[in-house]
Amino acid sequence: MKYKSQKVAYWFFALSMLLLVLQLAYGFIMGFARIGLDGLHDFIPFNTARAVHTNLLVVWLLSGFMGAAYYIIPEEAQRELVNVKLAYVQLISLALVGVAAIVGYHFNWWEGRKFLEIPRQLDFLVVANVLLFLGLILVTLFKGKRRTTTALVLSMGLLFAALLYLPGMLPFDSQVMDSFFRWWVVHLWVEGVWELIMGGILSFLLIKLTGVDREVIEKWLYVIVGLTFLSGVLGTGHHYYYIGVNKIWLIVGGIFSALEPLAFLAMALFAVNMYRKGEKRHPNKLALFWTLGAAIVSFLGAGLLGFAHTLPQTNLYTHGTLVTAMHGHLAFWGAYAMIVLAIISYSMPNMTGRKLYLSARGRAAFWLSNIGMIGMTVAFGVAGVAQVYLERKFKMEFMQVQNEISIHFVVLLLCATILTLGIALYIIDFIKHGKPTDQALELQP
Amino acid sequence: MLSKKQARTFFLGGTVVTFLVFIGLTIYSFSKEQDQSNYGNITEQVVRGKQLWEANNCMGCHTILGEGAYYAPELTKVIDRRGEGYIKAVLTTPNAWAPNGRKMVAYGFSDEEAADLIAFFDWIDDIDLNGFDTVVSPLAKDKTNN
């Protein structure tokens, strides 16, 4: 750690860990409901659990991205954060808005739009919170001694993510238009600007961990984010095939979605090549595991499994089935959860001065969580493909099919338990690091 | 070999061009001649139905236009499949509806609210979905053929 104000990141990461635990708990509620164990139905029905599960995901990832920015930007800009107190105000307000939304979902206070369930009144608070965050980051960057490509790409991702939140706040009478512009937020976040954030964090980590020249890494960063936008923006079309808009999207979405895995493949090759090329062997092997893991698993989950059902001919049958849940889980895990866990693993020893670089616990956390998530993906996939055939080919009734495939949710729950064990070990490691301290300023990795 | 400046130009140029094309296609899709979203038939009752749909987060279990949570049945073409009477009974019952053991929240909607939601589903049914409606609701398709 080079600057005292980087310590703010710790509290954002701590909030992330707390919300991740809650996300897992609500995931289990849904998993058990799918095998008929829905004892909590009267208090937490499936739609509440689902809204909480997905929104907690978004908030813990955003909190992780914000923590990453508070850690990375001062180091890249070579100056302290402009105002640390305001950063804590932003943290607390983020936590309060998040808690208010989650509690509200239990009392039917929501908008009922997938991923964007946050009620309109809270939307405005989210906007204010994000503006404060962006102000702190951007002013620090522009007052800094240098403006690196890594910092610019990361900040650009955060800025665009904030701007793209706005189309989701537009009111529409038509369900089609509502859905159309909801994807401007959701798709252009996760298959667009969030990849800038991921790319920025990945680039920072690769520079620190491999020792490869910044110019080389940042050049390829531009190529990767270029490929991402080139394919991802028009790739939004794969959400428009069958929701009531023009057939032109079948062609445009089909072609550009097919290109989307290339951006993820480039990212995976880039990360592995930089690691091979690097002469520096940073002792923080756990951070390296998570960094390379994020690049590789995002290619599998977001790239390959996304491609598996974005061809219009396939999507006609898989649209609106558990096949989407298969892709969604591994994509979010690989691309975003793992990169947040990577920056936490890298920064914690630097902020706390405790160099738990390669504990057996940390390694077990990495492998168990990944094995668990891949197992869950397979379970969702088998359930999804069976659902497609039974329901849409053999015309069986929805609930009959659900009963047929419920066994796969037993497998899902077992794999989710393995994932949870991994996450528990990760959090124990997080806690064992202790709190950040100014004494860590003098320590060099 | 590619320079960093060229890489940046590729990124910025590609992003601007694809985004402009994206905006253009969006305008084209919703232009009057190309619109297939059944926009002209939205009534006040349909809007009220949509508001009820959102206020109760129906999408948190069901899917509509193939979007939602995959826990409860797809509701596109549900009127063809089940008929209005069945849907009204599900919406107005004070007891949790639980076909094959999977419970729905007992909303106990009023007759007027149920009618609003049915109007919303009815409006959804007339959207041109590029063929998805025939796949997602095979029972409705069979019924038409018979």
HADDOCK unambig.tbl for C-alpha pairs under 7 A between the chains (distance, minus, plus):
assign (segid A and resid 36 and name CA) (segid B and resid 102 and name CA) 6.93 0.50 0.50
assign (segid A and resid 46 and name CA) (segid B and resid 61 and name CA) 6.48 0.50 0.50
assign (segid A and resid 47 and name CA) (segid B and resid 57 and name CA) 6.67 0.50 0.50
assign (segid A and resid 47 and name CA) (segid B and resid 60 and name CA) 3.98 0.50 0.50
assign (segid A and resid 47 and name CA) (segid B and resid 61 and name CA) 5.36 0.50 0.50
assign (segid A and resid 50 and name CA) (segid B and resid 60 and name CA) 6.17 0.50 0.50
assign (segid A and resid 51 and name CA) (segid B and resid 60 and name CA) 6.64 0.50 0.50
assign (segid A and resid 108 and name CA) (segid B and resid 56 and name CA) 6.41 0.50 0.50
assign (segid A and resid 110 and name CA) (segid B and resid 55 and name CA) 6.42 0.50 0.50
assign (segid A and resid 111 and name CA) (segid B and resid 54 and name CA) 5.45 0.50 0.50
assign (segid A and resid 111 and name CA) (segid B and resid 55 and name CA) 5.72 0.50 0.50
assign (segid A and resid 111 and name CA) (segid B and resid 57 and name CA) 6.80 0.50 0.50
assign (segid A and resid 112 and name CA) (segid B and resid 54 and name CA) 4.20 0.50 0.50
assign (segid A and resid 112 and name CA) (segid B and resid 55 and name CA) 5.89 0.50 0.50
assign (segid A and resid 112 and name CA) (segid B and resid 56 and name CA) 6.38 0.50 0.50
assign (segid A and resid 112 and name CA) (segid B and resid 57 and name CA) 3.71 0.50 0.50
assign (segid A and resid 112 and name CA) (segid B and resid 58 and name CA) 6.78 0.50 0.50
assign (segid A and resid 112 and name CA) (segid B and resid 59 and name CA) 6.41 0.50 0.50
assign (segid A and resid 113 and name CA) (segid B and resid 54 and name CA) 6.47 0.50 0.50
assign (segid A and resid 113 and name CA) (segid B and resid 57 and name CA) 6.93 0.50 0.50
assign (segid A and resid 113 and name CA) (segid B and resid 59 and name CA) 6.87 0.50 0.50
assign (segid A and resid 114 and name CA) (segid B and resid 59 and name CA) 6.68 0.50 0.50
assign (segid A and resid 114 and name CA) (segid B and resid 68 and name CA) 6.43 0.50 0.50
assign (segid A and resid 173 and name CA) (segid B and resid 47 and name CA) 5.79 0.50 0.50
assign (segid A and resid 174 and name CA) (segid B and resid 39 and name CA) 6.71 0.50 0.50
assign (segid A and resid 176 and name CA) (segid B and resid 37 and name CA) 6.30 0.50 0.50
assign (segid A and resid 219 and name CA) (segid B and resid 4 and name CA) 4.63 0.50 0.50
assign (segid A and resid 219 and name CA) (segid B and resid 7 and name CA) 6.14 0.50 0.50
assign (segid A and resid 222 and name CA) (segid B and resid 7 and name CA) 5.49 0.50 0.50
assign (segid A and resid 222 and name CA) (segid B and resid 8 and name CA) 5.51 0.50 0.50
assign (segid A and resid 222 and name CA) (segid B and resid 11 and name CA) 5.89 0.50 0.50
assign (segid A and resid 223 and name CA) (segid B and resid 7 and name CA) 5.46 0.50 0.50
assign (segid A and resid 223 and name CA) (segid B and resid 11 and name CA) 6.39 0.50 0.50
assign (segid A and resid 225 and name CA) (segid B and resid 11 and name CA) 6.51 0.50 0.50
assign (segid A and resid 226 and name CA) (segid B and resid 10 and name CA) 6.18 0.50 0.50
assign (segid A and resid 226 and name CA) (segid B and resid 11 and name CA) 3.76 0.50 0.50
assign (segid A and resid 226 and name CA) (segid B and resid 14 and name CA) 6.42 0.50 0.50
assign (segid A and resid 226 and name CA) (segid B and resid 15 and name CA) 6.83 0.50 0.50
assign (segid A and resid 229 and name CA) (segid B and resid 15 and name CA) 5.48 0.50 0.50
assign (segid A and resid 230 and name CA) (segid B and resid 14 and name CA) 5.49 0.50 0.50
assign (segid A and resid 230 and name CA) (segid B and resid 15 and name CA) 5.94 0.50 0.50
assign (segid A and resid 230 and name CA) (segid B and resid 18 and name CA) 6.15 0.50 0.50
assign (segid A and resid 233 and name CA) (segid B and resid 18 and name CA) 6.45 0.50 0.50
assign (segid A and resid 233 and name CA) (segid B and resid 19 and name CA) 6.39 0.50 0.50
assign (segid A and resid 234 and name CA) (segid B and resid 18 and name CA) 6.55 0.50 0.50
assign (segid A and resid 234 and name CA) (segid B and resid 22 and name CA) 5.96 0.50 0.50
assign (segid A and resid 242 and name CA) (segid B and resid 65 and name CA) 6.94 0.50 0.50
assign (segid A and resid 242 and name CA) (segid B and resid 129 and name CA) 4.96 0.50 0.50
assign (segid A and resid 242 and name CA) (segid B and resid 130 and name CA) 5.88 0.50 0.50
assign (segid A and resid 242 and name CA) (segid B and resid 132 and name CA) 5.81 0.50 0.50
assign (segid A and resid 243 and name CA) (segid B and resid 65 and name CA) 5.25 0.50 0.50
assign (segid A and resid 243 and name CA) (segid B and resid 129 and name CA) 5.79 0.50 0.50
assign (segid A and resid 244 and name CA) (segid B and resid 36 and name CA) 6.06 0.50 0.50
assign (segid A and resid 244 and name CA) (segid B and resid 37 and name CA) 5.01 0.50 0.50
assign (segid A and resid 244 and name CA) (segid B and resid 127 and name CA) 5.81 0.50 0.50
assign (segid A and resid 244 and name CA) (segid B and resid 128 and name CA) 5.44 0.50 0.50
assign (segid A and resid 244 and name CA) (segid B and resid 129 and name CA) 4.62 0.50 0.50
assign (segid A and resid 245 and name CA) (segid B and resid 29 and name CA) 6.28 0.50 0.50
assign (segid A and resid 245 and name CA) (segid B and resid 35 and name CA) 6.80 0.50 0.50
assign (segid A and resid 245 and name CA) (segid B and resid 36 and name CA) 5.86 0.50 0.50
assign (segid A and resid 245 and name CA) (segid B and resid 37 and name CA) 6.15 0.50 0.50
assign (segid A and resid 246 and name CA) (segid B and resid 29 and name CA) 5.49 0.50 0.50
assign (segid A and resid 246 and name CA) (segid B and resid 34 and name CA) 6.56 0.50 0.50
assign (segid A and resid 246 and name CA) (segid B and resid 35 and name CA) 6.91 0.50 0.50
assign (segid A and resid 246 and name CA) (segid B and resid 36 and name CA) 6.69 0.50 0.50
assign (segid A and resid 247 and name CA) (segid B and resid 130 and name CA) 6.79 0.50 0.50
assign (segid A and resid 316 and name CA) (segid B and resid 132 and name CA) 6.01 0.50 0.50
assign (segid A and resid 317 and name CA) (segid B and resid 135 and name CA) 6.85 0.50 0.50
assign (segid A and resid 319 and name CA) (segid B and resid 66 and name CA) 5.72 0.50 0.50
assign (segid A and resid 320 and name CA) (segid B and resid 63 and name CA) 6.61 0.50 0.50
assign (segid A and resid 320 and name CA) (segid B and resid 66 and name CA) 4.08 0.50 0.50
assign (segid A and resid 320 and name CA) (segid B and resid 67 and name CA) 5.51 0.50 0.50
assign (segid A and resid 320 and name CA) (segid B and resid 68 and name CA) 6.99 0.50 0.50
assign (segid A and resid 320 and name CA) (segid B and resid 70 and name CA) 6.66 0.50 0.50
assign (segid A and resid 321 and name CA) (segid B and resid 70 and name CA) 5.94 0.50 0.50
assign (segid A and resid 322 and name CA) (segid B and resid 70 and name CA) 6.45 0.50 0.50
assign (segid A and resid 392 and name CA) (segid B and resid 135 and name CA) 5.99 0.50 0.50
assign (segid A and resid 392 and name CA) (segid B and resid 136 and name CA) 6.39 0.50 0.50
assign (segid A and resid 392 and name CA) (segid B and resid 138 and name CA) 7.00 0.50 0.50
assign (segid A and resid 395 and name CA) (segid B and resid 138 and name CA) 5.87 0.50 0.50
assign (segid A and resid 398 and name CA) (segid B and resid 73 and name CA) 5.87 0.50 0.50
assign (segid A and resid 399 and name CA) (segid B and resid 100 and name CA) 6.44 0.50 0.50
